[in-house]
Amino acid sequence: MTAERPVLHRLYRFQCLLLLLIGSVLLSPYALASVSPTKSPNDPNEYRYLELDNGLRVILASDPEADKAAASMNVAVGSGDDPADREGLSHFLEHMLFLGTEKYPDPGEYQQFIRSHGGSHNAFTAFADTNYFFDVEADFLEPTLDRFAQQFSHPLFTPELVDRERNAVHSEYTAKLKDDGRRFLSVRKAGGNPDHAFSQFAVGNLTTLENTEDNPLRPDLIQFWQEQYSANIMTLAVYGPQSLNDLENMVRQRFSAIENRDLTTKTHPQSLYDDNRLPERITAESLRDARSLTLSFPIPSQRDNYRTKPASYVASLLGHEGAGSLFDTLKKAGLVEALSAGLGMDTGDHATLDVRMSLTREGLEKQDDIIAMTFRYIDQIRAKGVTQERFDEMKQLAVIDFRFRERSEPMREAMRLASLLRDYPPADILSAPWIMDRFAPEQYQAILAQLTPDNLKVWVSAPNQAFETPLFTEWYETPWHREPLTIRDEVDAALAAQLNLPAANPFVPENLDLVPGQSMAHPIQLGELDGLDIWYARDTRFNTPKANVFISLRTPEARASARSEVLTQLLVDAIDTNLNAWAYSARLAGLDYSIYPHLRGVTIRVGGYNDKLHKLVNRVLLEFSDPDFTEQRFRIARQRLIDGLENKAKDRPVQQTSEFIQTALIDGTFPVAEKLAAAREVTLEELEAFGDQLVAKTDPVMLAHGNLTEASTLNLARQVQAMVLNDRERTVVERSQVRQLPLGQTAAVLNVDHPDTGYTLYLQGNDTSYEERARYRLLAQILSSPFYEDIRTTRQLGYIVYATAFEILETPALGLVVQSPEASGEAIDDAVDEFAESFAGQLAELDNVRLNREKQAIISQLSERDRQLGEVSSRYWREIDRNNIGFDSREQLAEAIRKVSLEELQHTFREALTERKRALQVSTAEEGSNSAVILEQLRQRDAVTE
């Protein structure tokens, strides 16, 4: 549960219902007044909009192939509705609704039911909304909806849980005290308009959620729920394989009980920024070694313009990354590393258009030059950027993307639909993000007219700021400074001369036909080409003319040492930088690529519409075969790498404990200290030599999957052979393995500068067999909810609490994770021991019905149908990496889970958690570290075997 998410852009509120007249088809009486949204031609789902008598608006999605069902309730109430004297109350209410209802009073029942039926749940609170969501095995949608609906109609707000859960909210607050994202948000609130509700503290803590006799919290909580939550400002999405009529009956029976208090959503007529202070610069001090610059322009709300999208049109030009773009020009000058543009907030009355940049050190020093260059580029857009041709191209790409849209997971779809239904007309909620009705130059120019020097707020963040008289945010103690801003008229003439608006996109797909032939059950090996293993699978089951190509250049050089790992990362950065401007148009046209280092070498992945995919593959290979290095780029990339490594010491405590475990146990990984030392020493000359050395010996493999023929696959393989592998020596690069822990428990303490304690207990299995993996997966499944209920809800040790299957490279393990604002590592470990003792009794009483239920929950997750081509491609690629040419790892693991007996499970529990046969306990503290010694000891261990 999170307290603040980026605000979803809400663009329209429908005023009247369109009646869908259907001839003689027999429908339920309710369906006769329903609306069917316009859907993608590639979407086989059926949809129905309806409004219940209590004003609740509902969108139903029937997907007969779905093995998971999901629902999401969006309530148009958020942190912007908090009372001034109860900041964080909407977030606290979000927490409390999960903790028991009149029909289901047990506070852990909802989570346990969903977990035991293969699902998950969560919620988030944003400025104007709170969204609750879950997924579950499809057969159990109805009983889950019964529990879900009760939370909105009959919550208990149990007194003792009110006091307990405020501690959980406080733990959530303290966990992010050193999170720069949360700290910068506090500066955005402090530096904005103090009269706007956005300025309020959104998370809440023990102070704002005080619970005393003089100021009891529960009455305020109930009053807030009664005065703010109402069926008529809620939107519900339900997604499942059931028929629309069945889904409608489920909803009407349960959600009609939510009271309609006939409320209206809160409006925010105040400006987001204090207009009298513009133009203004606000600088905040970051903890991490990173620098950012955001140019934020107040503009009118864009919610009503979703059919013409003027903000998107302008932002697409400002955020373009092609040759001559603002980003390309500034990056070549060594000033920025990333740039994006788009809507920031949109409250319905006011909005912002933001241009966000990640800066280099030199960029921070020259931020005034960057701002001046941005206005020079805006002038070009104003003068020449608004054209019918550019609009037509954007519309064509939007039409293609909507035509071939693939479905995502049911829970993600439900969340999206519930949120969009808040403001889109029902008929448009599926298509609205892609609608571009007409060329609207007057609207584009109206946006551009707001992008002026006197209508600008600049936000800067950087470390080590020496403010003379700093301001501090109230709850996060973040130092910040504000000053009037003067925009320079003059710019660097040489840089300005490089600015150009984007040319026509050469990658717009033209041939969108599907290749003939049946989709293949799994990839087949087409043979070898000069040592290159070629795997191929034709796959058009998702009716999209897309394909994915993976090329892995396995090489012993990539992970020979910490130094070679650093050089590999720098090489990949150079290739990415050289490709970016040229390939950006391809990304806009539905193609994408990535080059990434891994434990066995480097992988090139190219995917998207197959029509011009070969052109992108060719260019990526060309760049990989002969990368261009410059002194400036090397210097910047090496510094970024150093900054990233140093910033790991500022990660959350539980992130650092997890990183320690993986570094200690995975063969081919190296400690941060070794990589830092190497990064500080490597030279440009060394990198240039390494580029050729990296692929001197290779163990290459390739997969082509999707809308491709065998012939085109073989042509791609020939490109790889000719451009990268020619005259290279062949070798064998084995998979990395996981080191086996010694018998007994090993305890490591990390020194971490954070008020919270991080704790991870890693309990390793004996071997990598499917049988052992099955036992650990099942144990994690059964133990997860009780562990959360005991450690988080009952003991209130922290907000971040979970038990999970901690499998690494097929080595099974159980992970118990806690981050606590109060308890020490020893206290957390004592609590885990007490939990283990009590859970042993629960496990002893487990019957076969419950055991089989938990088995089925995992099996249902393993056997979920693939919903997108990329999911299938990635799974095939993982199987090829494992050398599993049967492509049946999921099926083998599922079968092993079916065979686990209760006696075997109890034995595994005793070995793992009671006896801690092979355990690594890692906790954080401010002093007393033994991590270096333990790390060195573990890195000498042999690997876990089958």
C-alpha positions, 0 to 999 in steps of 0.5 A, a space after each residue: 500500500 502506497 501513499 502517493 502515486 503519480 496522478 492519473 490523467 483524467 480527461 472527461 466526465 460523461 454527461 449522458 448514457 448512450 443506449 445500445 439497441 440490440 435486436 432480438 438477442 436475449 439479454 438480461 433486463 439490466 443489459 438493455 441499458 448498457 453501453 459497449 465500449 469501442 474496443 481494439 479489433 485485436 481484442 476478443 473480450 466482451 465489455 459492458 458498462 452499467 450503473 447501479 441504482 446507488 450510482 456506482 459506475 461499473 465496467 465489466 470485461 469477459 475474457 473466456 481465456 482468462 485463468 485469473 480474475 480481477 477487480 479494481 475499485 477507484 474511489 474519487 477521494 485522495 490525499 487532497 481531501 484530507 482534513 488540515 488537522 488530520 493529514 494522511 487520513 485518506 491513506 490511513 483509511 485505505 489501510 483500515 478497509 482491509 482489516 475486517 468487515 461485518 461479514 468477515 471480521 477476521 483482519 487477516 481473512 481477506 489476504 489469506 483467502 486471496 493468497 490461498 487462491 493464487 492471488 494478490 491484492 493491494 491499494 494506493 492513495 493518490 492526490 484525488 483517488 484511492 484505488 483498491 485491487 486484487 486478482 485471484 484464480 478465476 473460479 474464486 472471483 465470486 467469493 472474493 468479490 463478496 469480501 471486497 464489496 464488504 470493505 466499502 459497505 460494512 467496514 468494522 474499523 475495529 478500535 484496537 486495529 485503529 491504534 495498531 495500524 497507525 503504527 504501520 502507516 508510521 513505519 511506511 513513513 519512516 521507511 522512506 525518510 531517506 528516499 529521494 523521491 519522497 523527499 523531493 515530493 515534500 519539496 514540491 509540496 512546500 514550494 508550490 501554492 500553500 493554499 492548494 491541497 497538494 501542499 499537505 502531507 499525504 502519508 501520515 504518521 503517529 503525529 498527524 494520526 494521533 490517537 489519545 483520549 483528547 484526540 481519538 482517531 477512530 471517530 475522525 476516521 469514521 466521519 471521514 469515511 461517511 462524509 467522503 466515500 459514496 457509491 456515486 463517486 466510485 468506479 468499479 472494474 471486474 475482469 474474468 472469464 465468466 459471461 457478462 451476465 454472470 459478472 453483472 449478477 455478481 456485482 449487483 448482488 454485492 455492490 448495491 449495498 454501498 451507500 450513495 451519499 450523493 457526494 460531489 468530488 472535491 474541486 481545486 480551483 487554486 493554482 498549483 503554483 503561486 503566480 506571483 512568484 513566477 518565474 522561480 527556481 527551487 533547488 533541493 538537496 539530494 542524498 543520492 549522487 544524482 542531478 535533475 532539472 525540471 521545467 514546469 509550466 502551469 497550463 489549463 487542465 487538459 481533461 476535456 481535450 482527450 480527443 485532440 491531445 494538444 499536450 501530448 502533441 507538444 510534449 512529443 516534440 519537446 521530448 523527442 530524442 532524434 537527431 537535432 532534438 533538444 535532448 540529442 543536442 544537450 547530450 552531445 554537449 555532455 549536459 544531460 543524460 535523459 529527457 522526457 516531457 509530458 503532463 505533470 499534475 492535472 487536477 481538473 482545474 489546473 495542470 502542468 506541462 513538465 520537461 524533465 532532465 537528468 543532468 551531468 555534473 557539467 549540466 548542473 553548472 550550466 543549467 541556465 544555458 540548458 533553460 535558454 536552449 529549451 526556450 530556443 527549441 520551443 520557439 522552433 516548435 512554435 514556428 514550424 512544429 505544428 503541421 498536418 503532416 506531423 499530426 497525420 503521422 502521430 495519428 497513424 501510429 496511434 491507429 496501428 498501436 490500437 489496432 494491434 493492442 495486446 491484453 495485459 494481466 487481468 489485475 492491470 487491466 482492471 486497475 486501468 479500466 476503473 481509473 479511466 472510467 472515472 472521467 472518460 465516457 464509457 464508450 471511449 474508455 478502451 480507445 481514449 488513449 489512442 484517439 486523435 480525432 482531428 488536427 487542432 493547431 489552435 489547441 497546440 498553439 494555446 499550449 505553446 503560448 503558455 510555455 514562456 519565461 515568465 510562466 515557469 517554475 524550475 525544480 532542481 535537485 542535486 547533492 551537497 548543496 551549500 545553501 546559506 539559509 536553507 529551508 527544510 520540509 516539515 516531515 522529511 527535513 529536506 534542505 531546499 532553497 528558492 530564488 527568483 529566476 532570470 532567463 537568459 536570451 543568449 544561447 551558445 550559437 554552435 549548440 543552437 545551430 544543431 537544433 532541428 525538428 524531427 524529420 518524417 519517421 522512416 520506421 512507420 510499419 507498412 506491411 502488417 500482414 501475418 506470416 502464413 502457418 500455424 503457431 509453433 508449440 515451442 522453438 525448434 533449432 534450425 541448426 548452427 551457423 559458424 557456432 551460432 545456435 539458431 532457435 526459431 518459433 513462428 507465433 501469430 497466436 496474438 494476431 499481431 505482426 510483431 516479433 522478438 529477436 534475442 542474440 546472446 553473445 556469451 563470453 568468458 570475458 564479461 565476468 572474468 573480474 570486477 574490472 571486466 564487468 565494469 568495462 562491459 557496462 561501459 561498452 554497452 553504454 557507448 553503444 546505446 549512446 551511439 544508437 539512441 538518436 537514430 533508433 528513437 524514431 523506431 521506438 516511436 513506430 513500435 520497435 524497440 531494442 535493448 543491449 544488456 550485460 548479464 552473467 554469461 555475456 551480453 544480450 541484444 534484444 530487438 522487438 516490435 513490428 516485424 516489417 522493419 525489424 531487420 533494419 534495426 537489427 542491422 544497425 544495432 549489430 553494426 554499432 556493436 561490431 565497431 563502437 565509437 568511443 569519445 573521451 567526453 562520453 567515456 568520462 560521463 559514463 564512468 562517472 555515472 557508473 561510479 555514482 550508481 555504485 556509491 548510491 547503493 549505500 543509500 538504498 533501503 536497508 532491505 535492498 542492501 541485505 538482499 544485494 549482499 546475499 546475491 553478491 555473496 552467493 551468485 558466481 560471477 558477481 563482484 562486491 561493490 567495493 571491487 567494482 568501484 575500485 575498477 571503475 575509478 581506474 579504467 581508461 578510455 584506451 582500455 575500453 577501446 581494446 576491450 571492445 574487440 577482446 569481449 567477443 574474441 571467444 564466444 558461445 553465441 545463441 539466437 532466438 527469433 520468435 513471432 511473426 517471422 519466417 524461417 528464411 528471414 530468421 536465417 537471414 538475421 543469423 547471417 547478419 550476426 555471423 558476418 558482422 559480429 562473429 566472423 573469425 572469432 573463436 568458439 568456446 563454451 560458457 557455462 551458466 553461473 551457479 549459486 554457492 552452497 551455504 555452510 551447515 548452520 546459520 551464518 550471520 552478517 551485519 551491514 553498516 547502513 546509515 538509515 533509521 530503520 533496521 533491515 533484516 533478511 533471513 535466507 534459508 537455502 535448500 539442499 539441491 536444485 531438483 524440481 522436488 526440492 524447489 517444489 517443497 520450498 515454493 509450497 512452504 513459502 506459499 503456506 507461510 506467507 500470510 501467517 508471517 505477514 499477519 504475525 510480524 506486521 499486523 500483530 507485532 507491528 514490527 514494520 511496514 515492509 514485511 513479507 515471506 517469499 520463495 527466494 529462488 536464485 538460478 533454480 536454487 530453492 530458498 525461503 526468504 523472510 524480510 522485515 524492515 523495522 523503524 524500532 526493532 534491532 536485528 536481534 529483536 526481529 530474529 527473536 520474533 521470527 523464532 517465536 513465529 516459527 515455533 507457533 507456525 510449527 503447530 499450525 503446519 502440524 494441523 494442516 489437512 489435505 484439503 488446505 494443502 491441496 488448495 495451496 498447491 493449486 494456488 501455485 500451480 495456477 500461477 505457473 500455468 497462467 496463459 500467456 497474454 502477450 508475445 513478449 511474455 512468451 519470448 522471454 519465457 522461451 529465452 529463459 528456457 534456452 539459457 537453462 538448456 531446457 530444450 523441452 521448454 517445460 520447466 513450468 510443467 515439471 515444477 507444477 507436477 513436482 508440487 502436486 506430489 509434495 506430501 505433508 510429511 515432506 513439507 513438515 520436514 522441509 520446514 523443520 530443516 529450513 526454519 526450525 533448525 536453520 540447516 543452511 541459513 544466512 541472516 543479514 541485518 543492518 546496524 549503524 556499527 559492528 559490521 562483519 560483512 567483509 569477512 562473511 562475504 569473503 568466506 561465502 565467496 569461497 564456497 562450492 556451488 549447490 548441485 542437483 
